[in-house]
Each structure stands twice: as C-alpha cells, then as structure tokens.
Amino acid sequence: MVSAGDLRAAAEALKPQLVAWRRRLHQYPELSFEERETSALVAGVLRELGLQVRSGIGGTGVVGVLAGAGEGPGVALRADMDALPLQEDTGEEFASRYPGRMHGCGHDAHMTVVLGAAALLAERRQELPGPVVFIFQPGEELPPGGASRMLAAGVLDDPPVKAAFGLHVTAYLPVGTVGVRSGAIMASADNFTIKIKGRTSHGASPHLGADAIVAAAQAVLALQTIISRHLDPVQPAVLTVGTIKGGEKENIVAGEVTLTGTTRALNNVMRQQLEKDMRQVLAGVAAASGTEIDLDYLWGYPPLVNNAGLTELFRRVAGEILGPDKVLELANPSMGAEDFARYAEKVPAVYFNLGAAIPGAEPHPWHHPRFNINEDCLPIGAGLLAALAVRTLEDF
C-alpha cells in the first residue's frame, strides 16, 4: 500500500526537478490556446514517465493516463497551462523571456505539481488500484475556457473518471498549509455587452435627439439596484460595469453608447436571476429614455462547487500529509471564477488553495506583475496530489 508519508518524503527528494520544471515553464509563458511549447514540454515529460499520452486536445491540451493494477474508474488531476498578457516585474533570474507575457497566476506551479504527482505515481503504478488521468488544459484565462473543449474530447470518459482535483497556489497562505471549503468555493463568471442606440442632435437642441449617454448613466445606476434591491441580501452576487464608450463630440448628443461588464453568483438560480433582472431593468430605461437597448449576455464559467464527501476525504489526506492544523477552512467563497467548475459539474470534485507565501516578502495577488511563489510549496503540492489520487482510488 502507498502511504502518504512515503509520498511526502519522495516528493521532497524530487524538489530539484520540480524547481527546474517550474522555472523552465515560467521563462517561456504562452497565452491562452497558444500553449504549443508548453504542451510539448508537458507531453515529453509524461512520455518519459511511461504514461499513455494524447496531445492536441482542444487545440493544445495534453492528457496523460497512468494505468494502475486495477481496472476500476480513475481519478483526474488537472492543471491549467496558459499565461497572462502581463509584463513581469519580479526581478527573478528566471523571469519571462517573452515581453508582455507572464505566468502571473501560478499556472506554471500548477503544471509542475501535477507533473510531480505523475512522477511519484509512475514509480508506484503497480500499487494503484485504478488509473490516474493527468489533465493539462489550455485557455483557463479566456472564457468560455479550455475545460469545455477538454470535456468534449472525452477526457473524463476514457478511462472513466469518478473524481477530480484541482488547485491554485496563493501568496496569502504560508507554505505547508492548504485552504478548502465544502460547497461553493468560487463564483460563476458571465460577461455582458449593452448597446444603447439613441438619436443624435446638436448639443444645443437635446430635445430633438435621444441621448444615449444619459440613458447609459441611468442604466449604470439602475443596474446597481439589482444587487441592492432585487436580490436576496444573504446571497452574494456581483454586477460590475467595466467599460463605457460613446459619443463623438462635445456639442453632439450621443447616438450610441456601449457598456461592458461582468456578473458573479454562487449558484445557478441566482445566476439566472441576474440576467432576467438586467433585461427587465434595461427595458425600463429604454422606455424612459426613448432609446433602444440591446443586451448580449454571454454565459461563461459556472459556480465551482466542492463535493462534500470528497472534501472530507481531502481534509483527512491533507491532515496526514501536513498535519490537521495546517488544513484551513476557508470562511468565505471567492467571487473570482475558474473553469475547473466544468469538471465539478460532471464528477465529484475538490478545488483547493495551496499555500505559497514567501517569508518576509509582500504578498501579491494573482494577475499582478510581481506575483511570485515560494518554491517550497512544489513538493508539498505534488505529494498531496499523489496521495489524494491513491486514497480516492481506494476509498471513494
């Protein structure tokens, strides 16, 4: 039987290789659905480990299958591969060599710990009661995301998968800790575009036109009442108008204005209510302002919900690896979003945060030019994922 302690020790011994993988991936970041060099590196490592490898899934995705001794359903470990259009400002020797591109969200670390788990389990394949599927997914940062492409290609079907795990490194938890919660852990993320068509006139004769800018101002304010007055106040939701563009000249009543923004919710009922209420509010603004208003509402990522039973198994295994006091309960879900949610819609899944704070350094959030991690988290993540795969195959 594969023990959690053995996996943790073996992962620590693997640390030099993990650091080398992470730094190589970090130096050559690639944007969403352009991860060709990245996927080639990942596929090469998986093949060297003796896994069955499929490349080009969903464009640039990679799947490695490690067959165990048993023939039951498997467990999936997922990593995202894409970087951000961001200029790095960490000052590291291994900083991005591509101007305007950076692994500023930790996907280089995610790939590394999943590769590490593959290396650990490949040495113990005869002791595995079932297969482990390693999913390296493109395009997490670009809605509607790469997860849907991977699922359409059957990554959970051949071999069949009964559970899935994903993770995110965070500079706000110390190394040696993890954060998790049962139920909703991240929100849905939907985007919208609002086009307001009025009628131009001279700025000195506004009564002869239909002012799209005034209608836009009314729309922005009215949309905020959805959160404050339409929705249940104990159900978190977000509606943000992020851009407003319109007008031609200071003395011309604007004929067209375009607004864009995002909505967030923790369940699909609230998610549907947001779109319904937006359409109702905008219809009222159009009628009051004499304009035409069109709402294009793009459903993006669904809420990410951790399975209760699998979360309890996660807590037990993480407690064995790290100590029970290092398994932290996240008090609140994040209103950020993650397309790992699509896997969680298909099979029981757990998504967790892996502590990666650098002692004495100012922590930076994801998508920041100075985002960085403590590489001591890499063997911890690899060992934990490997142990989770084994225990899930045995007990879930």
C-alpha positions in Angstrom: 0.0 0.0 0.0 1.2 3.5 -0.9 1.5 5.6 2.3 1.0 9.4 2.5 4.2 9.7 4.4 6.3 7.9 1.8 4.8 10.1 -0.9 5.6 13.3 1.0 9.2 12.2 1.5 9.6 11.1 -2.1 8.2 14.5 -3.2 10.8 16.3 -1.1 13.5 14.3 -2.8 12.1 15.3 -6.2 12.2 19.1 -5.4 15.3 19.9 -7.6 13.4 18.5 -10.6 10.2 20.3 -9.7 12.0 23.6 -9.4 13.7 23.1 -12.7 10.3 22.3 -14.4 8.7 25.3 -12.8 11.4 27.7 -13.8 11.5 26.4 -17.4 7.8 26.8 -17.7 8.0 30.3 -16.1 10.6 31.5 -18.6 8.5 30.7 -21.6 4.9 31.6 -20.9 2.3 31.2 -23.6 -1.1 32.8 -23.8 -4.5 31.0 -23.9 -4.8 28.4 -26.7 -1.2 29.2 -27.9 0.5 26.8 -25.4 2.4 24.9 -28.1 5.9 24.8 -26.5 4.3 24.3 -23.1 2.2 21.3 -24.2 5.2 19.8 -25.9 7.3 20.0 -22.7 4.5 18.5 -20.7 3.8 15.7 -23.1 7.5 14.9 -23.3 7.8 14.6 -19.5 4.7 12.4 -19.4 6.1 10.1 -22.1 9.4 9.8 -20.3 7.5 8.6 -17.3 5.8 5.9 -19.3 2.3 7.3 -19.5 -0.1 7.0 -22.4 -0.2 10.5 -23.8 -2.6 12.3 -26.1 -1.8 15.8 -27.4 -3.6 18.4 -29.3 -6.8 18.0 -27.3 -9.0 21.1 -27.5 -6.2 22.7 -29.5 -3.2 22.5 -27.2 -4.3 20.3 -24.4 -2.5 17.2 -23.1 -3.7 14.2 -21.3 -1.6 11.5 -19.7 -3.0 8.2 -18.4 -1.2 6.1 -15.9 -2.8 2.7 -15.8 -2.8 1.1 -12.4 -3.1 -2.6 -11.4 -6.8 -2.3 -11.0 -9.4 -1.7 -13.7 -12.0 0.4 -11.9 -12.8 4.1 -12.6 -10.0 6.6 -12.3 -9.1 9.9 -10.7 -8.2 13.0 -12.6 -5.6 15.7 -11.6 -6.0 18.9 -13.6 -3.5 21.7 -14.3 -4.1 24.9 -16.4 -1.3 25.9 -18.8 -1.9 29.4 -20.0 -0.1 32.6 -19.0 -1.3 36.2 -18.9 -0.7 39.2 -21.2 1.3 40.9 -18.4 4.8 42.4 -18.2 6.7 40.7 -15.4 8.3 42.7 -12.7 9.6 40.1 -10.2 13.3 40.6 -10.9 13.9 36.9 -10.9 16.8 35.4 -12.9 14.2 33.0 -14.4 11.7 35.8 -15.3 9.7 35.6 -18.5 11.8 35.9 -21.7 8.7 37.0 -23.6 7.9 40.7 -23.3 4.3 41.3 -22.3 3.7 37.7 -21.2 3.9 36.3 -17.7 2.9 33.4 -15.5 1.3 35.8 -13.1 -1.4 33.4 -12.0 0.7 30.5 -10.9 -0.2 28.1 -13.7 3.5 27.2 -14.0 3.3 25.9 -10.5 0.1 24.1 -11.2 1.6 22.2 -14.1 4.7 21.5 -12.0 2.9 19.9 -9.1 0.8 17.7 -11.4 3.9 16.6 -13.3 5.4 15.9 -9.9 2.4 13.8 -8.9 2.7 11.9 -12.2 6.4 11.2 -11.4 5.6 9.9 -7.9 2.8 7.7 -9.0 4.6 6.3 -12.1 7.1 4.7 -9.7 4.2 3.1 -7.8 1.9 2.1 -10.7 1.7 -1.5 -9.7 0.2 -0.4 -6.3 -2.5 1.7 -7.8 -6.0 0.2 -7.7 -7.1 2.1 -10.8 -5.9 4.6 -13.4 -4.9 8.2 -12.8 -5.6 10.8 -15.5 -3.4 13.9 -15.7 -5.2 16.8 -17.5 -3.2 19.7 -18.8 -5.7 22.2 -20.0 -5.3 25.3 -22.2 -7.2 28.6 -22.0 -8.4 28.8 -18.4 -7.9 32.6 -18.6 -10.1 33.1 -21.7 -13.8 32.5 -21.4 -15.6 30.3 -22.3 -12.3 28.5 -21.4 -10.5 25.3 -22.3 -12.2 22.9 -19.9 -15.3 22.6 -22.1 -13.1 21.7 -25.0 -11.3 19.0 -23.0 -14.6 17.6 -21.7 -16.0 17.5 -25.3 -12.9 15.4 -26.2 -13.8 12.9 -23.5 -11.0 13.4 -21.0 -13.3 12.1 -18.2 -14.6 9.2 -20.3 -11.6 7.1 -21.4 -10.8 5.8 -18.9 -13.9 6.8 -16.9 -13.1 9.1 -14.1 -15.0 9.1 -10.7 -13.4 12.2 -9.1 -11.2 15.1 -9.9 -8.9 17.5 -8.1 -7.6 21.0 -9.0 -5.7 23.6 -7.1 -4.5 27.2 -7.0 -1.3 28.5 -5.4 -1.8 31.6 -3.3 0.7 34.1 -1.8 -1.7 34.7 1.1 -1.3 31.4 2.8 2.0 30.1 4.3 3.8 27.2 2.8 2.7 24.0 4.4 -0.9 25.0 4.6 -3.9 24.4 2.3 -7.3 26.1 2.3 -10.5 24.4 1.3 -14.3 24.5 1.9 -17.2 22.3 1.1 -19.9 23.6 -1.3 -19.4 26.7 -3.4 -15.8 27.9 -3.4 -15.8 30.2 -6.4 -18.4 32.1 -8.3 -19.8 31.9 -11.8 -18.4 34.5 -14.3 -20.7 35.8 -17.0 -20.0 38.8 -19.3 -22.3 41.2 -20.9 -22.4 43.9 -23.6 -25.1 46.6 -23.6 -25.6 48.6 -26.8 -27.7 51.7 -26.5 -29.0 53.4 -29.6 -30.4 56.9 -29.4 -30.7 59.7 -31.9 -28.1 62.4 -32.5 -28.9 66.1 -32.4 -27.0 69.3 -31.8 -26.0 69.7 -28.2 -27.9 73.0 -28.1 -31.1 71.2 -29.1 -31.1 68.0 -26.9 -34.9 67.8 -27.2 -34.5 66.9 -30.9 -32.5 63.8 -30.0 -32.5 60.8 -27.7 -29.3 61.0 -25.6 -27.6 57.6 -25.4 -25.1 58.9 -22.8 -27.9 59.9 -20.4 -29.6 56.6 -21.0 -26.2 54.9 -20.2 -25.9 56.8 -17.0 -29.4 55.8 -16.0 -28.6 52.2 -16.9 -25.4 52.0 -14.8 -27.3 53.3 -11.8 -30.4 51.3 -12.3 -28.4 48.1 -12.8 -26.9 48.5 -9.3 -30.3 48.3 -7.8 -30.5 44.7 -8.9 -27.9 43.9 -6.3 -29.2 46.2 -3.6 -33.0 45.8 -4.1 -33.8 42.8 -6.4 -31.7 40.0 -4.9 -31.8 38.2 -1.6 -29.2 40.2 0.5 -27.8 37.0 2.1 -27.0 35.5 -1.4 -23.7 37.0 -2.7 -23.8 38.4 -6.2 -21.8 41.0 -8.2 -22.7 43.2 -11.1 -19.9 45.4 -12.4 -19.9 47.7 -15.4 -16.3 47.8 -16.5 -16.3 49.9 -19.7 -18.4 52.7 -21.2 -17.7 54.0 -24.7 -19.7 56.5 -26.7 -20.1 60.0 -28.1 -18.4 61.8 -30.9 -18.0 65.5 -30.0 -18.6 67.8 -27.0 -21.6 69.5 -28.8 -23.3 66.5 -30.3 -25.9 64.5 -28.4 -24.6 60.9 -28.5 -26.4 58.5 -30.7 -24.7 55.3 -29.5 -23.1 54.0 -26.3 -21.7 50.6 -25.5 -21.2 49.2 -22.0 -19.5 46.0 -21.0 -19.2 44.2 -17.7 -19.4 41.1 -15.6 -21.7 39.3 -13.2 -20.9 36.8 -10.5 -23.0 34.4 -8.4 -22.5 31.3 -6.2 -25.4 29.3 -7.6 -27.2 28.9 -10.9 -30.5 30.1 -9.6 -29.0 33.5 -8.7 -27.1 33.5 -11.9 -30.3 33.1 -14.0 -32.0 35.8 -11.9 -29.2 38.3 -12.7 -29.7 38.0 -16.4 -33.5 38.2 -16.1 -33.4 41.3 -13.9 -30.9 43.0 -16.1 -33.2 42.6 -19.1 -36.2 43.9 -17.1 -34.2 47.0 -15.8 -32.8 47.8 -19.2 -36.2 47.6 -20.8 -37.4 50.2 -18.3 -34.5 52.5 -19.0 -35.1 52.2 -22.8 -38.8 53.1 -22.4 -38.0 56.1 -20.2 -35.2 57.5 -22.4 -36.6 56.9 -25.8 -33.7 54.7 -26.8 -33.2 51.1 -28.0 -31.2 48.9 -25.7 -29.8 45.5 -26.6 -28.3 43.2 -24.1 -25.9 40.5 -25.2 -25.3 38.2 -22.2 -22.5 35.6 -22.5 -22.6 32.8 -20.0 -19.1 32.0 -19.0 -17.9 29.8 -16.2 -20.4 28.2 -13.8 -20.1 28.3 -10.0 -17.3 26.0 -8.7 -18.8 23.6 -6.1 -16.8 21.2 -4.0 -18.3 17.8 -3.3 -19.0 17.3 0.4 -17.8 13.7 0.6 -14.7 14.3 -1.4 -13.9 17.4 0.6 -14.0 15.4 3.8 -11.6 12.8 2.2 -9.3 15.7 1.1 -9.2 17.0 4.7 -8.2 13.6 6.1 -5.4 13.1 3.5 -4.1 16.6 3.7 -4.1 16.2 7.5 -1.9 13.1 7.2 0.5 14.9 4.8 0.6 18.3 6.6 -0.9 17.9 10.0 -4.6 18.6 10.8 -3.9 22.1 12.0 -2.5 23.0 8.6 -5.7 22.2 6.8 -7.5 25.6 6.9 -11.2 26.1 6.4 -11.9 29.0 4.0 -14.6 31.1 5.7 -16.0 32.5 2.5 -16.0 31.6 -1.2 -14.2 33.8 -3.7 -16.2 35.8 -6.2 -13.5 35.0 -8.7 -14.1 32.2 -11.2 -12.4 29.1 -12.5 -13.4 26.8 -15.3 -12.4 23.8 -13.2 -16.1 24.2 -12.3 -17.0 22.4 -15.5 -15.2 19.2 -14.3 -17.0 19.6 -11.0 -20.4 19.6 -12.9 -19.5 16.2 -14.3 -17.9 14.3 -11.4 -17.4 14.9 -7.7 -14.5 17.3 -7.4 -12.4 19.3 -5.0 -10.6 22.6 -5.7 -8.2 23.9 -3.0 -5.7 26.6 -2.3 -2.0 25.7 -1.8 0.0 28.0 0.4 2.9 29.6 -1.4 3.8 32.7 0.6 7.4 33.9 0.5 8.6 34.7 4.1 9.2 38.4 4.6 8.0 39.4 1.1 4.9 41.4 0.4 2.3 39.1 -1.0 0.9 40.0 -4.4 -2.5 38.9 -5.8 -2.9 36.8 -8.9 -2.6 38.8 -12.1 -0.1 41.2 -10.6 3.3 41.9 -12.3 5.1 40.9 -9.1 3.2 37.8 -8.3 5.6 35.1 -7.2 5.6 31.9 -5.1 7.8 30.1 -2.6 9.0 27.1 -4.5 9.0 25.1 -1.2 5.3 24.6 -2.0 6.0 22.5 -5.1 6.9 19.1 -3.4 4.0 19.7 -0.9 1.6 20.1 -3.8 3.0 17.1 -5.7 2.9 14.8 -2.7 -0.5 15.9 -1.7 -2.0 15.3 -5.1 -0.4 11.9 -5.4 -1.7 10.9 -2.0 -5.2 12.2 -2.9 -5.2 10.2 -6.1 -4.3 7.0 -4.2 -6.7 7.5 -1.4 -9.6 8.4 -3.7 -9.0 5.2 -5.8 -9.0 3.2 -2.6 -11.8 4.8 -0.5 -14.1 7.0 -2.6 
